[in-house]
Amino acid sequence: MGFLEQIDKKRLPKHVGIIMDGNGRWAKRKLLARVKGHESGVRAVRDTVEAARELGLQALSLYAFSTENWSRPRHEVEALMRLLKKYLVEERPTIMDNNIRLVMSGDIARLPGFVREELEKLMADSGGNDGMFLNLCLSYGGQREIVVACQQVCERVRAGEMDPEDVSESDIAKALWVPELPPMDLMIRTSNELRISNFMLWQLAYAELIFLEIMWPDFTKESLYESICEFQRRERRFGNLP
C-alpha cells in the first residue's frame, strides 16, 4: 500500500508550509550550475501544488525567496526572478482551472517590476477562487511580518480605536500579510537542515515539524504523502494532556 492510500482524508492538515531547501547543493552534487537546481526545483513546486490540491488541503505556503536571499550573487537573484515570472505565466491556466487562489506573503515592493506585474495580475484574477490558498512567501521574513502586524495594531491604538490592554492574539493575526490563512498544522523542510529559518513564525506556533534528507528538486508527490502520513501518526495535544 502506498502512502496516498494510507492517508485519512478526514484528518488532513489544513495548512502545510514547506521550506524548499537544497536546490544549489543538488546542482553541485551533479556538477551543474546552481541555476539548474532552481530550474529543477520548479518541477517539484508544480507536483507539490498539484498533489496538495488533489488531496483537498485548504492552504499551501511555499518559502520561495527570503529577505536574506537578496544578498546572494546578483546573477543568481536575477535568474530566480526570471524563473518566478516564468512560473507565474506558465502555471496561470493550472491555478485558474483548479480553483486555486494565489496570495503572497512578503514585501512585494522589493520585487522587480516584471515579476510584480505578473504576480499582482494573477492574484487579482484568482481572488475569487476558493479551492485552495497557494501562498508564495517572497522577499519574506517571519519576524518582519510580525513587526508590520504590530505596527498596524499600534496605529489602531494611536487612533483611539482600541486600548493597549485590549490587544489580543487575534488582533495580531488579522494584521498579518495573509490573515485568511488558517494556522499552520505541518511544516516540512528539505535538505536535512534542522531549523525554521524565520519562516512564518506566527503561523507555525503549534505546527508539527518534519525535516527530510532529500533536496528540494527530489521532492515528489509521494514525499508529500509520506509527510502527511507521519503527521497523522503524531498526537497533537496543544499543551493539554492526552
N, C-alpha and C positions, 0 to 999 in steps of 0.2 A: 504494500500500500504506500503510495506517495504521500508527501507532506500535505498536498492540497486536499486529499481525501480525509486526512486526519483533522482538518480544521473544523471547529464547531462554529458554524456561521452565526449562531445566536450569541457568541461571546467574542466577537471581533473587537479589536481596539478601535475606538472611534477616530483617533488621530495618531498617525505614525509619522515620526520625524527621522530623517536619515542624514547623517554626516557622510557625504560621498568622498571618501578619502582614498588616496593611493594611486591616482592617475599617473603622476610623474614617476613614481617608483615602478609601477607596472611597465611603463615605457622603457625605463632604464634597464630593467631586467631583460627586456627583449632587444636591447641595443638600438632603441628608437628615440627620436626626438620627443621631448616632453609633450609637445602639442599632439602627438599621435595618441598619447594616453588620454588626453582630454577628448579627442575625437572618438575614441573607443568608449569613453565614459558616457557619451550621448546615447549610445545604443542601450546601455544599462538603464539610463533615465527613461527611455521610451518603453522598455519592457516593464519597468517597475510601475510606471504610471498606468500602463495597460492592466497589469495584474491587480493593482490596488482598486481600479475602477470595476474590474470584473468581480472582485471579492465583495464590493459594496462598502468600502471604507468611506467614512464621512470626510476625512481630510488627510492629505499627504503633504508634509513640508520637507523640502529638499534644500540643504545647505549648499548652495551653488557657488557663492563668492562672498567671502567675509570682508570686513573693513580692513583687516590686516593683509588681505591678498593684494591690495593696491600697491604694496611695497615690493611685489615681485617684479622681475625684469620687465621692462616696458613691452618687449616683443611678445612675451607670454601673456601679459594682460590684454594686449590688442588681439591676440589670437583667441583668447577666451571670449572677448566681447563679440568677435565675428561669429564664433560658434554659437553664442547665445542668440544673436539675431537670426542665424540660420535655423536654429531650433524653433524659435517663435514663428517663423514663416512656414516651415515645413510641418509643424505639428498643429497649426491652426485648424485644419479640417478634422483631425482626431479630437481635439479639445471641443470643438463645436458639435461634432456628430455624436459625441459620447456624453454630452450634457455636463461637462466639466467647467467649473468656474475658476478661472485663473486669477490669483491675487499675488501680492508681493509684500514681503516684509523687508524693510531696509531703507536706505537713503537713496531714493530714486533720482534725486538731483545730481548725484555724482556719476551716474551712468552716462556714457556718450549719447549724443542726440539720436544717432541712427538706431541704437538699442532702445532707448526710452520711447521713441515714436512707435515702434512695433509692439513694445510691451504695453503701453497705455492703450493702444488700439485694441489689442486682444483682450485686455482686462475689461475694457468697456463693452466689447461685443459679447463677451461671455458672462457679463454681470448678471444676466437673468437666469443662467443655468443653475440647477440645484442638485445635480447628481453627486458631485464630489468637489471639495476645495482642493486645488493644486496650488500650494503656496511656495513660491520661489523666494528663497532668502538670498538677496543680492545686496552687496555693499552693506552687509548685515553684521550687527554685534548685539548680543543679548543685553549687555549692560547698558549700551546706548539706548536700546528700545525702552528699558525701564526708566532711564533718565528722562527721555522725551515724554513718556506717560506721566511721570511725576510732575514735570513742568506744566503739562496741561491741567492736572489737578490743582496745582498751585495757582494757576491763573483763575480757576473757578473760585478758589478760596479768596484770592485777592479781589475778585469781582463781587464778593459777598454772597455767592450762590450756595456756599456751604461753609461750615465751621471746621477748623483743622481736626478737632477731636472726632468729627463725624466721618472722616476719610476712611474708607474700608478697602479690603482687597478687591471687591467688585468694582470700585471706582477706578483703581489702577488698571484692572483687566479691561475695562471698557475703553481705556485710553491707549491700549497697545496698537501696533500698526494694523493688525487684522483682528479686531475684537470678536469677530464672528466665529473664529476657530474654537473648537472645543479644547479642553485641557489635553495635553499630550499623554497618551497611555503607554506608548512604546517608542523608544529611541534606539536606532541601530547605527553603529559606526563601523565602517570597514577599515581594513589595513592594520588591524590589531593595535591601534593607538587607544590607550585606556584613559581618555579624558573627553570632556564635553566641549571644550574649545569655544566657550562663550556663545553656545547655541541655544536659543530660546529658553533662557534661564527661568523665566517666569512660568512658561507653559509646561515645562517638564518637571515641575516640583515633585510630582508623585509618579513620574513615568518609570516603567521598567526599562533597564538599560541592557542592551546586548551588544557585545563587541565581537566582530568577526575577523578572522585572519585574512580572508580574501581581500584583494584590492578591488576598488570600485568597478573597473571595467569587466571583472569576472562575476559581478553580482547579477543574478538571474531571477526570474520569477520564482524558481524553486528556492532561492536564498530567502526571498521574502516569505514564502510559505513556511519554511523551516523556522524562521524567526518568530512568526505568529504562533506556531505550534509551541515553541519554547515559552512565549508569553502566556499562553493558555495553561501551561503546566505550573505556573507560579501562583502563589497565594498572595493576593493583594489585600492588605489589611488597613492601609491608610492610617496607621497609628493605633488601630484598635486591636483587641485580642481576637484570635481566630474563632 
